[in-house]
């Protein structure tokens, strides 16, 4: 659950950064947008990793 909340927060932050990107790029901070994109990507990877881990743990508990 905390991972999903964090990924959602990165998504909101990235949307805000995307809206402000032209002004930030003029000030030399255009790269901030990519920090948000990386946060979303890592969060989605983490969600997938946890799903696989949970599935394997359930399979081991069942003995299969």
C-alpha positions as a Markdown table, in Angstrom:
| # | Residue | x | y | z |
|---|---|---|---|---|
| 1 | Unk | 0.0 | 0.0 | 0.0 |
| 2 | Unk | 2.7 | 2.6 | 0.8 |
| 3 | Unk | 4.4 | 1.9 | -2.5 |
| 4 | Unk | 1.2 | 2.6 | -4.4 |
| 5 | Unk | 0.7 | 5.8 | -2.5 |
| 6 | Unk | 4.3 | 6.9 | -3.3 |
| 7 | Unk | 3.8 | 6.0 | -6.9 |
| 8 | Unk | 0.6 | 8.1 | -7.0 |
| 9 | Unk | 2.4 | 11.0 | -5.3 |
| 10 | Unk | 5.2 | 10.8 | -8.0 |
| 11 | Unk | 2.4 | 10.8 | -10.7 |
| 12 | Unk | 0.9 | 14.0 | -9.2 |
| 13 | Unk | 4.2 | 15.6 | -8.8 |
| 14 | Unk | 5.2 | 14.8 | -12.4 |
| 15 | Unk | 1.9 | 16.3 | -13.7 |
| 16 | Unk | 2.7 | 19.5 | -11.9 |
| 17 | Unk | 6.2 | 19.5 | -13.2 |
| 18 | Unk | 5.0 | 18.9 | -16.7 |
| 19 | Unk | 2.7 | 21.9 | -16.4 |
| 20 | Unk | 5.6 | 24.0 | -15.1 |
| 21 | Unk | 8.2 | 22.6 | -17.5 |
| 22 | Unk | 8.6 | 25.5 | -19.9 |
| 23 | Unk | 9.4 | 28.0 | -17.1 |
| 24 | Unk | 11.6 | 25.6 | -15.3 |
| 25 | Unk | 13.5 | 24.8 | -18.5 |
| 26 | Unk | 14.3 | 28.4 | -18.9 |
| 27 | Unk | 15.8 | 28.5 | -15.4 |
| 28 | Unk | 17.9 | 25.4 | -16.1 |
| 29 | Unk | 15.7 | 23.0 | -14.1 |
| 30 | Unk | 14.0 | 21.2 | -17.0 |
| 31 | Unk | 15.6 | 18.0 | -15.8 |
| 32 | Unk | 13.3 | 17.9 | -12.8 |
| 33 | Unk | 10.5 | 16.5 | -15.0 |
| 34 | Unk | 12.7 | 13.4 | -15.6 |
| 35 | Unk | 13.1 | 12.9 | -11.9 |
| 36 | Unk | 9.3 | 12.5 | -11.6 |
| 37 | Unk | 9.2 | 10.2 | -14.6 |
| 38 | Unk | 11.9 | 8.0 | -13.0 |
| 39 | Unk | 9.9 | 8.0 | -9.7 |
| 40 | Unk | 6.9 | 6.7 | -11.5 |
| 41 | Unk | 8.9 | 4.1 | -13.4 |
| 42 | Unk | 10.6 | 2.8 | -10.2 |
| 43 | Unk | 7.3 | 2.7 | -8.4 |
| 44 | Unk | 5.6 | 0.7 | -11.2 |
| 45 | Unk | 8.6 | -1.7 | -11.2 |
| 46 | Unk | 8.3 | -2.1 | -7.4 |
| 47 | Unk | 4.6 | -2.8 | -7.7 |
| 48 | Unk | 5.3 | -5.5 | -10.2 |
| 49 | Unk | 8.1 | -6.9 | -8.1 |
| 50 | Unk | 5.9 | -7.1 | -5.0 |
| 51 | Unk | 3.1 | -8.8 | -7.0 |
| 52 | Unk | 5.4 | -11.5 | -8.2 |
| 53 | Unk | 6.9 | -11.9 | -4.7 |
| 54 | Unk | 3.5 | -12.3 | -3.1 |
| 55 | Unk | 2.4 | -14.8 | -5.7 |
| 56 | Unk | 5.5 | -16.9 | -5.1 |
| 57 | Unk | 5.0 | -16.7 | -1.3 |
| 58 | Unk | 1.4 | -17.9 | -1.6 |
| 59 | Unk | 2.5 | -20.8 | -3.8 |
| 60 | Unk | 5.2 | -21.9 | -1.3 |
| 61 | Unk | 2.7 | -21.7 | 1.6 |
| 62 | Unk | 0.3 | -24.0 | -0.4 |
| 63 | Unk | 3.2 | -26.4 | -0.9 |
| 64 | Unk | 3.3 | -26.1 | -4.7 |
